[in-house]
Amino acid sequence: MENQVQLFLDEGAVAAVVQIRWPGGEWSRAYGVRDLESRTQAQPTDRVAVASVTKTMTAIAVLKLVDDHLIGLDDPVNDVIPGFTSTLKPPGPITVRQLLSHTSGMPEVNDALPKDADIRSVFSQTLTMERGLKLAGTLPWTSASVGSFKYSNTNYLALGLLVQTLRHKPYVQVMQEEVFDPLGLRHTSLDHVDPHEAGLLHGYVTLRGERIDTTDIPFADGSPAGGAVSTMEDLNLLMAGLFQGRAVSAASLHEMKTSPGFSPYGLGLWEHADGCSKESRHEGLGAFDDYQTVAVSSGDGQYQAAMTVTTPPMPTGLEDPSTQDKRDLLHGQIESTLNEALDRICKPAS
């Protein structure tokens, strides 16, 4: 583990924070620095934007709607989510399950954003759920795309509106009351972060060779698709609470673990092989230009591992498309490192 993390740093990563939990034990470490200005040593308790790991959190809130009989997994949302039909013009009935599993065929909101290499103008304003649906509505949504796996952040923007509508409360408030507080996520929030906050990992990209601190970008604030800021301890508490049965009903957890069959993706969770059990591990995966985050749990909730790496400062994919391959490689290496660590410490199922 430590040798692999050192390789990340040698290749330019600013920081790496990891926590591994097993029955009766826990191991946490931080490497590198919080930011490249003060060069303060990173700490295991530091907070970071966790991108699409947020989707796992949102999925829990949605499954709690199902558990409370406010909507069914296979109920259509067209007339439930405000503006869904008029804004997005879906080609037919779209269900809660299809949104959760990325099988709705819904257009990706990011494809509707300006393709300007200077991301500051686009990312300086928050992509609200309503605005996101309007942008995605400018792209075609064909009936042929419905039913196949197509990862789209717009699905989770719509789910955030569903949660907000059926709970009659703001999405952020529901997440605090229904997910963060019950699972003990004391350091997780969906609010805009103060870049001067102590214990915050700063992210970076470069633009035409100039390094830019991207920590203070409000684009994803409050987003059900990628707006959470958290710690590795909280991500492990999230996964432990979910897979130990303390977040949703047993029936809903089974549905979350089950892929519709088109990809290794269930309802808000990715699937990964478990070296100690016939049952799969499950993951929340988060990738921004400036951070790469992976949270893994065994299917029984006994083992967790989470790591975030502050990506080496480099151009966005809009300025240099080849940099996306580097980010994808780093993300895959983090995922492999965590799963190999769990393979070494877990006990084979009897």
N, C-alpha and C positions, 0 to 999 in steps of 0.2 A: 504493500500500500504506500508506504512512505517513499520508496524508490520511484514509484509511478508518479506520485504527486510532485516529486522533485523534477521529474522530466517535464511536467507541465510548466513549472516555474522556469526551467532552463530554456523552454521554448517561448518564453515571454509572458506567461500568465501573471497577472498582478497579484492574485490571492487564490487560495483554495481553503475551504472549510469543510470538514467531514465529521460525521458522527455515526457510529455503528452501535446497535443495541442487540443484546441477546438475553435469554433468560438468566437473570442474576447479574448482568454486567452491562457496561457501556464504555465506549472509547471515543473521545472527542479530540480533535486537533485543528489548529489553524496554521496556515503557512502564508508567507508573503506579507503584503501591506494593505491597509484599508484604502489608501489613496496614494497617488504618485506625487502629491504636493507635500504633505506632512510626513509621508512614509512611516506612519504609525503602524506598529505590528498588528496584523489581523488577529482576532480572538475567536474562539469557538462559539461565542454567544452573539457574534455579529449578525446583523440583519441584511437581507439582500432581496432584490426583486426576483421572484421565482417563476415568472412568466406562466407557461401553460400548466404548471403544477396546480395553478388556480382552478383549472377545469375539474380536477378531482374534488376540490372543495365545493365547487358549484354543483357538481353531480350529486354530492351528498344532500345538499339542500333540496334538490329536485326530487330525489328518492324519498325524502321526508314528506314531501307533498303527496307522493303516492301512498306512503304508509299512513298518512292522515286522511286518505280517501278524498283528497281535494281534486285529484285527476288520476287517470290510469296511464300506465306506460304506453299503451297502444291507442290512447285517445288522440284525436287530431287537435292541434293547437291553433289552427287557422283562425277560428273565431274567438279564441281565448286571449291570445297575445295582441295587445293594442297595435293596430296598423299592420299586422303581419300580412294579411292578404292584399291590402291596397298598396303597401310599400314594396313588398318583395314579389308579388304576383306568382305565388307558387303554382306549379302545374297540376296540383291535385292535393288531396288531404295529406298533411305532414304530421307525424306522430311524435310524442315525447321521446320514445325510444330512438327514432331516426335522428333527432337532434342530438341526443346524448352519444350515439354511436357513430356520428359523422356519416350516416347513410341517407341523409335527406337530399343530397345533391346540391345543397344550397351554395350559391357563389361565395367565394372568399372575399371578405371586405377589403383585405390588404391589396387585392388585385385592382381595386377601384381607386387607390390612392395615387397621387401624382408620383411620377418616376423621377424625382429630382434627387440627385446625389447628395445635395445639402438637405439632410433630413430635418434640420432644425425648424424650418418653416412648417412642415407637416406635423412634426411631433410636439410642437409648442402648444397645441390645443388638444383638449381631452376628446377622445373618441367615445362619446356617450353611446349607450345601447341604441337609442333612437337614431342618432346620426349614423351609426354603423349599419343599421338596417337600411336606411335611406341610400347610403353609398352602395351597398351590395345590391340594392334594387335597381341600380343602373346597369347591372350586368345580366346576361341571359340566364334563365333557370329552366332547363329543358326536362321534360318527363323522362327522357332516356337516362338522365343522371341519377334519378331517384332510385334508391335501393342498393347502390354500390358505395363502397367506402371512398370518401373524398374528404380529407381533413379540411375543415373550414372553421375559422374563428367565429364566423357569423352565427353558427349553430349555438354557441354558448352566449353570445350577446342576446339572442332570442330567448334562451333559457333563463337568463338573468331577468328579463322582462316578465317571463312566466312566473318566476318566484315572487317578484315584486307585486304582480297583479293578484295572485292567489293568496298571498299573505297580507295584502293591503298595507305594506310597509316598504320603505326604500330597501333595495337589494342589499346595500352595505349593512344596514341595521339587521336584516334577517340573517346574514352570514355571521354577524357577531353573536346573535342570540341563539341561532340554531346549530352552528358549527364550531366557531372558535371557542366560545365560553364552555359549552358542554365537554369539549375534548381537551380543555386546558391549554389552548394555544394562546398563551399570554403575550407573546411577542409578534403576533401576526395581525396585520391590518390591511385594509384596502384603500386607505386614505393616501393623499399625496405626501411623499416623504420630504422632510426638511433636509436638504443636502448637508446642513451643519450638524445634524443629529449625531451624537456620539454613538459609536458602535455600528456604523453603516459602511458597507463595502461600496466603493465608488466604481462605476463602470466607465469605459472609454471606447471611442472609435477615433479614426483619423479621417480628415477631410482635406484632400489635396495636400497631404503631408503634415497637416497641423493636428495635434492631439486635442480632442474635445471631451470634456467630462460630461457624460450623458446621464448622470444620476438624477438631475433636476429636470427631467422631461415628463410633462404631465399626460402624455398620450394615453397611457394605459390606466390612469387613475380610476379606481373603482370598477375596473373591467371584470366581468364574470369569466372572460376568456384568458386574462393574463395580468390582472392588477394586484395580486397579493404580494406583500413584502413580509418575509418570515425569516426564521432561523432554521438551522438543520435539526436542532432539537425539536422544534415545533413540527417540522415536516415528519419526523419519526413518530411524534405523538399522534399526529393526524392519521398516519398509516396504521399504527398500533390500535388506535381507537376504532378505526373502520374495520380492520380484519379480526379484531377480537370481539366484534359484535356490539360495540357501544355507540355506534353512529346511526345505523339504519337497521331495519328488521332483517332477520335471516333470509327471508325471501328476496328482499331488495338487494342484499349483499350478493346473493347468488346471481341475480340479474346483472349486477355491476361487473362481476367476474366473467360473465359469459359473452363471448364474441358472437355477433350475428353470423360469423363464418367467412367474412370477406377479408379480414386482416386480424393481426394479434391485438385487437382493441375491443374492449367491452363497452361499459358505460362510464366514460371518464377515466378509464384505466388502460394502460398498455400491459401486455402479457409477456412474461419472460420465463425461460426454463429454470427450474429449481434443482440444483445438484443434490439435494437431500430428500426430495419428496416427489411423488408422482404428480402432485398438485402444482400448478404454476405459481411463480411469483408474480407480483403485480407492481406496476410502476406509475408514478407521475413524472412526466418529462417536461422540462421547461427550457426554452432556448430563445434568448434575445441576442442582438448583436454583441452586447457587452457582458452577458452572463450565460453560463450553461449550468443547469441544475437537474439532478436526478434524485428521486426518492423511491426506494425499493422496499417491499415487504414480502415476507413469506405469506402464503395463503392462509395460514392459521394465526397470523399476527404475532408470532413469537420472535421473529427476527426482522430488524429494519436496518437500512443503511441509507444515508443521504449525503450528498456532496454538491457543493457549488464551486465553480471555478470562474473567476473574473477573466474573461477572454483577453488575450493579448490585444493591445490597441492596433486596429487595422481598419482599412476602408470598409464601408458597408458593401453589400452585394450590388447596390445600385452604381457605385463608383468602380468596383472591381469584382465582377461575378465570381472570380476564382476564390475569393475569401470565404464564400459560403461553404465550399468544400472543406476548408480548414476548420470552420466552426463545427460542421457536421462530424468531422473526424474526431475533434476534441470531445464532442458530446458522446460519441460512441465509445471512446476510451474511458470516459467517466463511468458510463453504464457497465462496461466490462469489468473495470476495476472494482466497483462495488459488488457486483455479482460474484466475482472470483473471491472476494473477501468473505462473503457470506457462505460460499461453498466450503471454505476452509474451516469456518467455525461452527457451522450448523451440524446437528446430529441427524444421521440418516433415519428416516421414518421406519419404525419397526413393522 
